[in-house]
Amino acid sequence: MQRKEFLLRTAALAASAWCDATAFASNEDSFPTRPLRIIVPFNAGASVDTISRSMAALMSKKFNQSVVVENKPGANAAIGALALVNAPADGYTLFFASDSALVLNGLLYKKLAYDPEKDFTPVALAVNVPLVMLVNASMPVQNVQEFVAFAKKNPGKLNYSSTGTGGAFHLAGEMFSQAADIDMTHVPFTGGAPAIQALLANQVQVMFGVVGSSLPHVRSGKLRALAVVTKERVSALPGIPTLQESGYPGLEASVRYGMVAKKGTQPKVLEALNDAANFALEDPGYRERYTAEGYEVPKAHKPQEFEQQIASDRKMWSQLIKSRGISLD
């Protein structure tokens, strides 16, 4: 009797496990069955917020489900990152992260409330934001070579602005200073607007800023673009050479924004999320709008390609941060 009861219970458990596995596989295959949310660690109305909402709308169209953007700014993106860390690993919560959240914070803080490598898994890169080396139009230099010569004749007299210590603008300036062997003073501001205003007012002489926001000032003649900090020339500034063309091979950096899911999200769910993100990236309206605004829109790609880019950026910035002794602690 006991053996019979044991066999019956074993069979019941096996049937239950099979049903659970079948149900899980069914849910995974039909993903998504309810609305998704994208956590954005910036204020509503910021440029990255606009990009995330454009992508969310196109993903919603692909999924035939609502994709809602939630703004959770603060603590250098840590609040938004923790919102994903504390969510289930089911693909219904995504984090629209910058390279600061995915790469730089882990290199600049000894203690971080989340672990970018252990907590997140890449879904897709949304845009690259090219950087450009800018000077006030009153500076007596027309190209990078002349700027370096001027800086060496005036050691310690040139200042460059950034959006804050440890950000991409700051690190690009440090990277160039190191490569060119020049001495410049870093002047951090609390955002891109005051940083570029300081350059326009000639309070600082140079800035490694975003192509998009600098375009009106370059076109008006108030600022002069000396080089783009990218591997290839930027379509919005076709006549401006790269730093590599200007004699500094290997110097390139971009601000990147992309989507990540929580580590442990099932492969089929990640595949569905990546397909929806690629649907957005291939949309002509999305590509035309953000290319015209000075962004670089990637082609459709797999999560592994975004992961490789993150790893490459982490290696590059880690070497610079260590060599220059930069820390936010």
N, C-alpha and C positions, 0 to 999 in steps of 0.2 A: 504493500500500500504506500509506504513511504517512497519507494523507488518510483512508483507510478506518479505520485504527487510531484516528486522532484522533476521528472521528465516533463510533466505538464507545465510546471513553472518555468523550466528552461525554455520550452517551446514558446511560451507566452512572452518571456523576456526577449527572445530572439525576434519574434514577430513585432514587438513594440519597437525594438531598435531599428528593424528594417523600415517600419512605418515612419519613424523619426527621421531616418536618413533619407527616405524618399521625399518626405515633406520638405526637408532642408534643401535637397537638390532641386525640388520643384520651385521653392521660393527663390533660390539662387538663379535658376534659369529664367524666372519671370521678373527679375529685378529691373526697375523698382516697382513696388506695388503701392507706394505711398510717397508723399512729398519729400524732397531732399532739402538740406540747408547747406549753404556755403558760408563759413565764418570768415569775415574780412577784418583784419586787425588794424583798420584805419577808419577815420571818420567818413560818414556819408558825404558824397560830393567830391572826395579826393579822386585823383585821376585813376588810381588803381581800383577804387570802388566802382567807378564807371565801367572799367574794363570787366570787372567781375560780374557786373549786372548784365552786360552785353553777352558774356559767355553763359551766364545762368539762363537767360531768355532763350538762347539757341539750344542749350541742353534740355530745357523744358520742352521745347518743340520736338526734339529727338525722342525723348522719353515718354512724351504725352503725360507728364506729371509736373506738378509745380516744383520749381527749384528756387528757394527763397534765400536771399542774402541777408545775413545778420552782421551788423557792425559791432565789433568788440575791440575798440582801440585801448591802448595803454600798456605800460610796462614793457616798452620796446617789443611789442607783439606777443609777449608772454601770456597775456590774458586770452587772446584769441587762440594761441597754441594749446593752452590748457583746456579750452572748451572742446577741442578735438580729443585730447588725451583722456578726458573724463567721459567721452561719449562711447557707445558700443562700437566695436570694429565691424560694422555691418554695411558701410558704404553710404549710409544716409546722412552722415555729417562729413563735410569736407572742409579743408582749411586752404584759403587762397593766400598763399604765403609769399613773402619777399625773400631775397637771398639773405637778408639780415636774420630772418627767423629760421631759415633752413641751414645757413652756413655760418654767418658771422657771429651770432650770439654765442654759439657753442665754442668759438675760438677766443672770444673777448671776455667772457665771464667765467670765473672759476667755479661758481655755483649757479646753476640754471634750473628753473622749476620744471623743465622738460628736457628730454634728450632728443635732438633732431634726428640722430641716426637710429635710435632704438624705438622711438615712438611713432615715426611717420613712414609711409611708403608712397613714393611718387605716383601720380596719376598722369599729369601732362603739364608741359610748359605752356603758359598762356601768351606771354610777350617777353621779348628782350627790350630793355630800354637803353639805347646807345648813349654813351657819354662822349662829351666833346670838350676839348681844351679851349677855354675862352679867355680873352684878355680885354680890358677896357680899350676902346678904340684910340685913346690918347697915348697908349704905350708905343714907343718907337720901334716896334717889331712887326714883321709881316709874316713870319713863319717860325717853326719850332727851333730851327738852328739859330736864328737871330735872338729868340727868347733866351735860349741857353747861354749864348754869348753875353747877353745883357745881364742875366742872373749872376754869372761868374764875375762880371765886373762890379756887381753890386751885391756882394754876399750878405745875406741876412736882412736885406732891405725889401725883399718881395714877400707879400702876404697872399695866402690863398684861402678862400672861404669854402665852407662845406655845410652840410645839413646837420653836422654833429660828429663828435669823435667816434670813430669806429664804423662810420657809414661808408658807403661805396665812394662818395665824393672825396672824403678824407683819405681813404686808402688808395684811390687812384692818384691823388696828389703825392702821397708818400712813395708810391711805386715809381712815379716819374722822377721825383727828386732823387731817389736812390739810383735809378738807371742813368740819369744825366749828371749825377754827382754835383748837385747844386744845393744851396741852403735856402729854404723858404720857410716862413712861419705860418703855421696852421691857425686859422681863425674860425672856430666853430660857431654856427648859428642854430636856431631851433627849427629850421625848415628851409625848403628850397627858395621860397619867396624872399625872406630877408637876406639869404646868402647871395642871391643874384642882384638884389637891390644894392648891397654893399659894393659889388663889382661895378654896377652902373654908376654909383656915386664916387668911384675911384678910391673907396676906403680900403679895398684890397685890389691887387693887380691881376690876379688870375683865379680861375675856378674851373674845376672839372665837373661840369654840370650835365643835365639832361638835354638831349638834342631838342626834344619837343618844346619845352618851355623857353628855350633860348632862341628859337627860330625868329620870333618877331623882333628881338633886339639885334640879332645878326643881320636880318634883312633891312632894318632901319639904319644900320651903320653905327649903332651905339656900342656894340660889342663886335669883336673880331674873332672868328673861329680859326684856330691854328691847325688843329688836327682832331680827328675822331679817334676814340680809344677802342677801336673795333678791328677785327681781322680784315674786313673789307670795307670799302667806302659805303656811306649811308645814302640811301636814295633821296632823302630830304636835303642833303648837303653834298650833292654829287661832285662839286669842285674842290671839296676839302679833303686833303690826303689823310691817310691813317698815320698813327705814330710809327708804325713799322715802315711805311714809305718815307717817313721823315728821319729815318736813321736809328730807330729804336726797335729792332726786331723782337717779337715775342711779347711786346707790351699791348695787352688788350684787356678790357673789363667792361662788363655791362651790368646794369641792375636787372634782375630777373624776377618775374612773378609767375607762379604756377600753382597748380592744385595738388594737394597731397591728401591721402586718406590715413586712417589709423592703421598702424602695423597690425597684421593679423587678419585684415580684410581678405575675403576669399578671392582666389584668382579670377573666377568667372565674373564676380562683381567688379573687380578692378578692370577687367577687360571691357565690361559694359560702360563703365565710367570713362575709360580712355576713348572708346568709340564715340561717346557723346561729346567729349572735349574736342576730338578731331573733327566732328561734324561742325562745331563752332569755328575751328581754325580754318576749315575749308570754305566757310561761307564768304562769298565775294564781298558782301557789305561789311562784314567784320574786318576782313583783310584790307579793304580799301580805306575804311575809316581810320584805322590805327596806323597804317603805313603813312597816310597823309599827315598824321599828327606827329610823325617822327619816331614811331616804334618799329621794331622788327617783329613781324608775325611769323612764328615758325611754321613749317609744313607739318602735315600729319605725322605723328611719330608714336612709338611705343613707350610705355613707362620706363623701360630700361635705358632709353636714350636720355630721358630727363635725369634719371638716376646717375648716369655717367657724367652728365654735365655738372650736377651737384658735387660729385666726388672730385671732379677736376677743379672746380672753383674752391672747394675746401682745401685741396692741396696747395693751390697757388696762394690763397690768402693766408693760410697757416704759416707758410714760409716767410711772407712779408711781415705779418704781425709779430712773429718771433724775432725776426732780424731788427725790427724797428722798436721793439719793446712796447707795443701798444696794448692797453688793457682798460677795461671799464670797471674793474673792481676797485 
